[in-house]
Amino acid sequence: MKSIDTKNYKKFIRCAESIEICRVFPLSVTEEYQSGSIYETVNCTIIRHRNNFTFLSGTPNDDEIQELHELILAEKLKFLCNDRTLCQKLADMGGIELIPRDFYSYPAETAPELHIPEGFSLRSIDRELFDSITGAVPPSLYWDSFGQFSRNGLGVCIMHGNEAAAWAFSSAVSSKEADIGIETAEAFQRRGLAYAAAAALIREILPSRRPTWTCQRSNHGSSRTAEKLGFVRSGEYLLIRPQ
């Protein structure tokens, strides 16, 4: 498996465009908005986003499937795939788990109505917030630095005084789409803050890009928020990762 030099990433834009699911992530790498890695074999291309979401373009033979399985285990990849046959072959090799996920599209041309609850305020994610936000879904998981984020990304935070209560940001961006990463701090959950943050972000994404959303099927809170915002479930896939 050959590792591709970063200076050649744009040559793989067509490969990224051929990927059927969550293509904003591989496109963000090939269009050089965000960091990642690209590997090439005889029959396929593997594109890995900074957050470890990894995608396959092409049809691997048995030896290449074995290489992919070894890479998933060695690099702790999160391989996203909607080819059930390939997923089963990888599962049969052992050491991995398959997690159902769904992705959503946004058919509307305008953003949802924005309402910031009393006692909270809206703030763009600046350097201070970028460096200080922690949790399961911080912007720093998806972006190399605040400089890269400020040039190519978007993000908003619902503040309670000086405390970050909920945030929404572009976890992946391409020339046409922006995927939404979102989280609410534990102390502020169940107050509608995730909806408010995402609605504010959608206002910034449109009309230059289309918002997208993806989540594990078991994450009912995320799927309900997506549907309340106006997203429509448009497909399903499996996330494959080491056990």
C-alpha positions as CSV (number, residue, x, y, z in Angstrom):
1,M,0.0,0.0,0.0
2,K,1.5,3.3,-1.2
3,S,1.3,6.5,0.8
4,I,0.6,9.5,-1.4
5,D,2.5,12.7,-1.0
6,T,0.3,15.6,0.2
7,K,1.3,17.7,-2.8
8,N,-0.6,15.2,-5.0
9,Y,-3.8,15.1,-3.0
10,K,-5.8,17.2,-5.5
11,K,-5.3,14.5,-8.1
12,F,-7.6,12.3,-6.1
13,I,-10.6,14.6,-6.1
14,R,-12.5,12.3,-8.6
15,C,-11.8,9.3,-6.3
16,A,-13.4,11.2,-3.4
17,E,-16.4,12.2,-5.6
18,S,-17.0,8.6,-6.4
19,I,-17.6,7.7,-2.7
20,E,-21.3,7.4,-2.1
21,I,-21.5,8.1,1.7
22,C,-20.3,11.2,3.6
23,R,-18.2,12.3,0.7
24,V,-17.6,15.7,2.4
25,F,-15.0,14.0,4.5
26,P,-12.8,12.5,1.8
27,L,-13.3,15.6,-0.4
28,S,-12.1,17.8,2.5
29,V,-8.8,16.0,2.3
30,T,-8.4,15.9,-1.5
31,E,-9.6,19.5,-1.9
32,E,-7.1,20.4,0.9
33,Y,-9.4,22.1,3.3
34,Q,-8.5,19.7,6.1
35,S,-5.7,17.3,6.8
36,G,-5.6,13.5,6.3
37,S,-3.8,10.7,4.5
38,I,-4.2,9.0,1.2
39,Y,-3.1,5.4,0.3
40,E,-3.2,3.7,-3.0
41,T,-3.1,0.1,-4.1
42,V,-3.5,-1.4,-7.6
43,N,-7.3,-1.4,-7.5
44,C,-8.4,1.2,-5.0
45,T,-7.7,4.4,-3.1
46,I,-8.1,4.8,0.7
47,I,-8.7,8.4,2.0
48,R,-8.4,9.1,5.7
49,H,-9.7,12.2,7.4
50,R,-7.9,13.8,10.4
51,N,-10.6,12.5,12.7
52,N,-9.9,8.9,11.5
53,F,-13.0,8.5,9.3
54,T,-11.6,6.5,6.4
55,F,-13.1,5.7,3.0
56,L,-12.5,3.4,0.1
57,S,-12.8,4.2,-3.7
58,G,-12.5,1.2,-6.0
59,T,-12.9,-2.6,-5.7
60,P,-10.2,-4.3,-3.7
61,N,-9.1,-7.9,-4.3
62,D,-8.7,-10.3,-1.4
63,D,-5.1,-9.3,-0.8
64,E,-6.1,-5.6,-0.6
65,I,-9.0,-6.4,1.7
66,Q,-6.4,-8.1,4.0
67,E,-4.2,-5.0,3.8
68,L,-7.2,-2.8,4.7
69,H,-8.1,-5.0,7.7
70,E,-4.5,-4.8,8.9
71,L,-4.5,-1.0,8.5
72,I,-7.8,-0.7,10.4
73,L,-6.3,-2.6,13.3
74,A,-2.9,-1.0,13.3
75,E,-4.1,2.6,12.9
76,K,-7.4,2.2,14.8
77,L,-9.3,3.5,11.8
78,K,-13.0,4.3,11.7
79,F,-13.7,2.8,8.3
80,L,-17.0,3.9,6.8
81,C,-18.6,1.6,4.2
82,N,-21.9,0.7,2.7
83,D,-20.8,-2.4,0.8
84,R,-22.2,-5.2,2.9
85,T,-20.2,-7.9,1.2
86,L,-16.9,-6.0,1.9
87,C,-18.0,-5.3,5.5
88,Q,-18.7,-9.0,6.1
89,K,-15.3,-10.1,4.7
90,L,-13.6,-7.6,7.1
91,A,-15.7,-8.9,10.0
92,D,-14.8,-12.5,9.2
93,M,-11.1,-11.6,9.6
94,G,-11.8,-10.8,13.3
95,G,-10.9,-8.1,15.7
96,I,-13.4,-5.5,14.5
97,E,-16.9,-4.4,15.3
98,L,-19.6,-3.1,12.9
99,I,-21.7,-0.1,14.0
100,P,-24.7,1.1,12.1
101,R,-24.8,4.8,11.2
102,D,-27.1,7.1,9.2
103,F,-26.5,10.2,7.2
104,Y,-28.8,13.1,6.6
105,S,-29.2,15.7,3.9
106,Y,-30.8,19.2,4.3
107,P,-33.3,19.9,1.5
108,A,-34.4,23.3,2.7
109,E,-33.0,26.5,1.2
110,T,-33.2,28.5,4.4
111,A,-32.0,27.9,8.0
112,P,-34.3,26.9,10.9
113,E,-35.7,29.5,13.1
114,L,-33.1,30.5,15.7
115,H,-34.0,31.0,19.3
116,I,-31.3,31.5,22.0
117,P,-32.8,30.6,25.5
118,E,-32.8,33.3,28.1
119,G,-29.6,33.4,30.1
120,F,-27.5,32.2,27.1
121,S,-25.7,34.0,24.3
122,L,-24.2,33.2,20.9
123,R,-20.5,33.5,20.2
124,S,-18.3,32.5,17.2
125,I,-15.7,29.9,18.0
126,D,-12.5,32.0,18.3
127,R,-9.0,31.0,19.3
128,E,-9.8,30.9,23.0
129,L,-12.8,28.6,22.5
130,F,-11.0,26.4,19.9
131,D,-8.3,25.8,22.4
132,S,-10.5,25.3,25.5
133,I,-13.5,23.3,24.2
134,T,-13.1,19.7,25.3
135,G,-15.4,16.7,25.2
136,A,-16.2,13.9,22.8
137,V,-16.7,16.3,19.8
138,P,-14.3,19.2,20.0
139,P,-13.2,21.2,16.9
140,S,-9.6,20.3,17.6
141,L,-10.4,16.6,16.8
142,Y,-11.1,17.6,13.2
143,W,-8.8,20.6,12.6
144,D,-5.0,20.8,12.9
145,S,-5.0,24.2,14.4
146,F,-7.1,27.3,14.9
147,G,-5.4,28.9,11.9
148,Q,-6.6,26.1,9.7
149,F,-10.1,26.2,11.2
150,S,-10.4,30.0,10.9
151,R,-9.4,29.9,7.2
152,N,-11.7,27.0,6.2
153,G,-14.2,26.2,8.9
154,L,-17.2,27.7,10.7
155,G,-18.3,27.3,14.3
156,V,-20.6,28.8,16.9
157,C,-20.9,28.3,20.7
158,I,-23.9,28.8,23.0
159,M,-22.4,30.5,26.1
160,H,-23.6,30.6,29.7
161,G,-21.6,33.5,31.0
162,N,-18.0,32.6,30.2
163,E,-18.8,28.9,30.0
164,A,-19.2,26.9,26.8
165,A,-22.6,25.2,27.0
166,A,-23.1,23.8,23.5
167,W,-21.2,24.1,20.2
168,A,-21.7,23.4,16.5
169,F,-19.0,23.6,13.9
170,S,-18.0,22.3,10.5
171,S,-16.4,18.9,11.2
172,A,-15.7,18.5,7.5
173,V,-15.9,21.0,4.6
174,S,-15.7,20.6,0.9
175,S,-16.4,23.1,-1.9
176,K,-20.1,22.1,-1.8
177,E,-20.9,20.7,1.7
178,A,-20.2,21.2,5.4
179,D,-20.8,18.4,7.9
180,I,-22.0,19.5,11.3
181,G,-20.2,18.4,14.5
182,I,-22.2,19.1,17.6
183,E,-22.0,18.6,21.4
184,T,-23.7,19.9,24.6
185,A,-21.7,20.0,27.8
186,E,-23.2,17.6,30.3
187,A,-24.4,20.3,32.8
188,F,-26.5,21.9,30.0
189,Q,-28.2,19.0,28.3
190,R,-31.9,18.7,27.6
191,R,-32.4,22.5,27.2
192,G,-32.5,22.7,23.4
193,L,-29.1,24.2,23.1
194,A,-27.8,21.7,20.5
195,Y,-30.7,22.7,18.3
196,A,-29.9,26.4,18.8
197,A,-26.2,25.9,18.1
198,A,-26.9,23.9,14.9
199,A,-29.5,26.3,13.7
200,A,-27.1,29.2,14.1
201,L,-24.4,27.3,12.2
202,I,-26.7,26.4,9.4
203,R,-27.4,30.1,8.9
204,E,-23.6,30.5,8.3
205,I,-23.3,27.5,6.1
206,L,-26.1,28.5,3.7
207,P,-26.2,29.3,0.8
208,S,-22.6,28.7,-0.2
209,R,-22.6,25.1,1.0
210,R,-25.1,22.4,1.8
211,P,-25.3,21.2,5.5
212,T,-24.9,17.5,6.2
213,W,-25.3,15.4,9.3
214,T,-24.2,11.9,10.3
215,C,-24.6,9.9,13.5
216,Q,-24.7,6.4,15.0
217,R,-28.2,4.9,14.7
218,S,-28.2,4.3,18.5
219,N,-27.7,8.1,19.1
220,H,-31.4,8.9,19.2
221,G,-30.7,12.4,20.6
222,S,-28.6,13.3,17.6
223,S,-31.1,11.9,15.1
224,R,-34.1,13.7,16.8
225,T,-32.2,17.0,16.7
226,A,-31.3,16.5,13.0
227,E,-34.9,15.8,12.1
228,K,-36.2,18.7,14.2
229,L,-33.8,21.0,12.3
230,G,-35.2,19.8,9.0
231,F,-32.6,17.2,8.0
232,V,-33.9,14.1,6.1
233,R,-32.3,10.7,6.5
234,S,-30.8,9.9,3.1
235,G,-28.8,6.7,3.7
236,E,-27.1,4.2,6.0
237,Y,-23.7,2.6,6.3
238,L,-21.5,0.8,8.7
239,L,-18.6,2.1,10.8
240,I,-15.9,-0.5,11.1
241,R,-13.4,-0.1,13.9
242,P,-11.2,-2.3,16.2
243,Q,-13.0,-4.0,19.0
